[in-house]
C-alpha cells in the first residue's frame, strides 16, 4: 500500500493525512472484493522495518488502525469479513493489540472474505520464527531430512491462507520489500504508478484482468 506519504506531500498535506486517505482505500477495497467475490486479501500495513520511521508517524499509523477498527468493526461483522493478522502483535501499542484482538474475536465466524492485516510483519522474521518453532516441535533432535512444505508451513503466521495469486504494489515501487516471500513464490506481480490513496475499484479490476491473461505454469510446461 505504497505512496500514502507522497500523495499527501504532493497536495501540501501532512503524511498522516496520506495514511488516513490510505485507510479509506482499504475500506473501498474490502467493499469491492466482497462484491467481486474475492475470498482472501493480505494488506501490508506495517513492516518490521517501519519502526525506523519517526515515532510521530508510527504513532499516527497505529492511531489510524485503532480508528479503523473502532469505526468499521460493526460493518465488517455485518459484511462477513473475517479479520486475521500476520506479524508479532506483542510489539504493537497495547490499545491496538486489544482492539485487534476484539476484531479477530468478533469476526472469527465470518465466511465471505478473510482480511489478513500484516502488522509488524516481515517475511524473514516469519521464516526465522517458523524454522525455530519447527525445530522446537522436533525437540531439537537432529533430523536426517529437511521438512516438507506441508510440515514447514504449519509454523508460518497464517498457515490457513493459500499462497498468493496476485500481488499488487502501488506508487511505482518494483520490489517485494520483505513481503510474504514464502507465500509469493508463484505470485503474479502487478505494479502500478498510482499511489495507494488513488487506487480505485477499477484499478483492482484492471489488475485482475491482467492476472487472468497471464499463463501460469508453476514450473511445468
Ligand atoms: C506506505 O506508504 C504505507 C504505510 C507504511 C502505512 C500504511 C498504514 C495505513 C494505511 C494505516 C493503517 C490502517 C489500517 C486499517 C491497516 P508510505 O508511507 O511508504 O508512502 P511513501 O512511499 O509515499 O512515503
Boltz pocket constraint, residues with backbone or C-beta under 6 A from the ligand:
constraints:
  - pocket:
      binder: B
      contacts: [[A, 1], [A, 2], [A, 3], [A, 4], [A, 5], [A, 6], [A, 7], [A, 18], [A, 19], [A, 20], [A, 22], [A, 23], [A, 26], [A, 44], [A, 45], [A, 46], [A, 47], [A, 50], [A, 61], [A, 62], [A, 64], [A, 65], [A, 68], [A, 117], [A, 171]]
      max_distance: 6.0
